Amino acid sequence: MPLGSMVLQVGNGRNVSFWNDIWVGEHRLRDKFPRLFDMESNKECSIDERRVQDQWAWTWNRSIRSGSRTEHQLREMLCMLMNANFANTEDKWKWEFELDGLFSVRSAKKIIDSSLLTTGNIVTRWCRNVPIKVNIMMWRLMWDRLPTRMNLVDKDIDIPSVLCPICNNEFESSDHVFFKCDTAVQLWRRVLRWCELNMPASDNISSMLSWLESIDVHRRRILEVIVYATVWCIWRFRNGVVFKDSNMKKSLIFESIVINSFQWFSSRCKKHNIPWTLWLQNPMLHFFV
């Protein structure tokens, strides 16, 4: 008798409803044999009440006509019940996911986590030189868990449009808003010119982070902060467009990237004391001075 992940083990059947607690596949007995249930005089009867001296006995509210569909259902049900075994023990529930059959909150949490939490081969990145909120946003982007319009639609959330709120030309996916939208493409080009770097074309966060891994470790510390700041500022600008924030202007995005990345890096990596003027010129020059 399944009930989610709990299984009812029938003993003497005194506390088990015959029609409501016995299941055939995914259907209760009352739904599997509706004609018989309709004729049952006591629809709340227990198994113990219907099993007398190892024989099945019912009290119907009218007679069952020979050769009828109701009689056919009765024969089918009796054949099924012939394979049922009952012990002289108390009825009890068993938790399917533990060998001892005992339920625990820990066991339930493990099952819920395994079915709901994201798993995969993506390594969690944690950049110590940016705020926690930026790391969390980057983690959500890596797993495509940001509330872009396409992700909202996938969750059956009714929204007026699925187009990118910035360009209004393409569906708003994570890859689009951060790498394929004209505004994002122009920003990445400007960031690369600022740092005087060449980067292979990237249209998703995975390829961007893979490229970061190819940079030597010293320059990577700065460049990682700049990449995180760029993603953060693009998302902030996107939200400003969606929620009509007049302070979020396209002309100020690059300026925000420069300021945020400098503040994050200089406050969290003090052994690299980069002057503001040098940062404005090219933060990568710090390693050649």
N, C-alpha and C positions, 0 to 999 in steps of 0.2 A: 504494500500500500504506500506508494510514493507521495511525498509532500515536499517538493523542492529537493533539498539534500537530506531530509529526514525520512527514514523508512520506518513504518510501523510494523513491528514484529508481533504477530498475533499469537497469543497463548490460549487462554480459555475463552477469549472473545467476549467477555462480559462488558468491556468498555469500548468495544469497537462496533460502530454502526455497520450493519450488513450492506445497506444500499449506498451509503455515503463514503465509507472508508475502504471498501474493497475496490481496487482499480484493475482494469484490463487495458494494458498498454497505457495510453494517455487519457483514458476515459473511466469515470466512476461507473460502478455497476448499474446505477440508476439511469445513466446516459447510454450505456451499452445495450441495456434491455428495457427500453422505456415502456413497452406494453405491460411487462410484468410489474414494473414499479407502479404503474397506474392502477393495477389490480391489487396491490399490496394493501391489506387492511391496517397495518401498523408500519408506516413509512419510516419511523425512527427506531425500528427494532434492532437489537444487537445480534451479532453472530451467534451468541450463546442461546438466544431465544429461538433461533431458526435451526439450531442443530440439537436434536433430541436423540440421545442414545446412539450417537454416531450416524444418525440419519437426518436428512434435510426435510424440514416440514414447514409449510406456510399456511397462512389463513388468508384466502383470497376473498375479496368483496363480491365476487361472482365466479361462476364456474368457467373453466377453460374448455372451449369447444375443441373436440378432437379434429386434428388436421388443420387447425387454424395457424396463423402466423405467431400467435401468442404461444401456442403449444410448441412450435418450432423454437422460439426463443427460450422456453423453459428447458427443452432438451439440450440446447446448446449451453445454457448456463450450468445444468447439472453435469454435463461432460467436463466442463471447465473446473467445477468444484471438486470433481473426483480426484484431481491432482493436488488439491490443497491439503496441507498437513497442519494439524493443530496440536500444541503441547499443553500439558496440564500446568501451565505457568501463567504468571500475570502478563498482560499486554504491556509492551514497552516500545519506546521510540529508540531508533538507532541512527547515529550520525555516520553517514556513508564514508566520509573522508578520513576517519580514524579507525585503526584496526580494533580498538577496544569498543568502538561504537559510541563513545561518550562525546558529547558536544562541549566545546570550549570556545570562548571568544577569540583566543589565539588562533585556533584552527580556522574559524570563520574568517578572521582577518587575512590569514594566509591565502585562502581561496579567493577572497575579494580582490586582494592585491594582485594575484597572479592573473586574474581575468581582466582587471581594469587598468593597472599600471602599464606603461609602455616599456617594452623590453626590446633589445636588439643589440647590434654590434657598434652603435655609435658611442664613442667614449665621451663622458661628461667633461667639458672643459670648464675650468674655473680660473679666471684671470684675477690675480691678487691686486692688480693696479687699477681696477675700476670698481665703482660702487656695487654692492650686492644686488640692487635692483636691476642693474645692467646685466650682470651675470645671469640672473633669473630670466630676463627677457631673451638673452641669447640662447639659453637652454631651451626655452619654449620655441624659439625659431628653429633650432636644430631638429626638434621633434615635430615641427609644423603644428604647434599648439597655440599660435597667436590668433586672436579673433579677427582674421581677415574675412572678407565677405563670403568667399567660397567656403571657408571653414564653418561659418555661421549657417550657411545654407545646408551644408552636410549634416548639421545638427538639427535640421528642420526648424530653424528660426526664421520667421517671416521678416524679410527686410525689403525695402523698396527697390533696391538695385544691387546687382552683383558686380557692377563695373568698378574699376579702380577710381576712387574719389579724387585722385590727383590728376590723371590724364583723361579719365572717362572714356577710354577707348578699348580696354581689354578687361577680362575677368580679373578680379583682385585675388590672386593667390600670393603666398609668401614669396615665391620666386619672382613674381612680377613686381610687387611693390618695392622690393629691396634691390633688384638687379636688372629688371627688364623695362620698367617704366622709364620714359625719357628723362624724367627728373633724376632718378637714381643713376642712370647711365652717365649723365652729365656730371653728377656729384663724384662718382668714382673716378672719372677721368680727371677731374680737378684735383682730387686728393692725390692721385698718382703723380700728377705734374708737380704738385706741392712737395711731395717727397722725392721727386725725380727717380721714380721707379717704373719698371715695365712689368706688367702683370698679364698672364694669359687671360683670355676672355672667360669670365665666370658668370654663370646665370643661376647659381644657387649657392647656399651657404656652405655646403660640403666642399665644393671645389675651391671656394674662397679660403676656407680653413686649411685645406690640403696645401694650398699655395703658401700659406703662412708657415706651415711646418717646414717648408723648403728653405726658408730664410734663416740665416745664422742667428744663433740664440740671442746675441746682444741686440741686434737691430730688431729682432722679433718682439722684444719687450715693448719697445716703443710702437712698432707697427701694429701690434695686437690691440693696444689701447686705441689707436687711431681707427682701426677697423670697427671695434666695438662702439666707439663714439659715432662713427658714420651711420651704423645700423640704428643706434639709439636715436640720433637726430632725424633720420628719415622717418622712423616710426612716430616720433613726436610731431613732426610736420604733418604726417598722414592723419593723425588723430586731430590735429588742429583744423585741418580741412573738414573732417567729418563732423566735428562738434562746433564748427564756426568760431574758432579762436582767432580773433583779429591780430593777436600778437605773433602768430606763426606765419612768417612770410618766406617765400621761396628764396628771396635774395639773401636771407640771413642764415640759411641752413649751413653753408660752408663756414661762415663765421662761428656758428655754434659748435661745429665739429672741432675747429682749431682751439677755441676757448676751453671746451669741456675736456678734450684730450690733454691739453696742457695742465689744467687744474688737477685732473685725476692722476696723471703720471707724476707731476712734481710733488704732490702731497703724499703719495704712497710709495714712491721709489726715490727717496731723498739722496741716495748715494750717487744718482745721476743728476747733478745740479745743472740743468739746462737753462740758460738765460731765455727770457721771453723773446727777445729780439732774434735770437738764433732759431727758436722754435717757429717764429713767424716766417723766417726765411726758408728753412728746411730742417725739420727735426732729425733727419738722418745724418746731417752734417756733424752732429755731436760726436760721432765715432771717428771723425776724420780731423777733428780739431786738436 
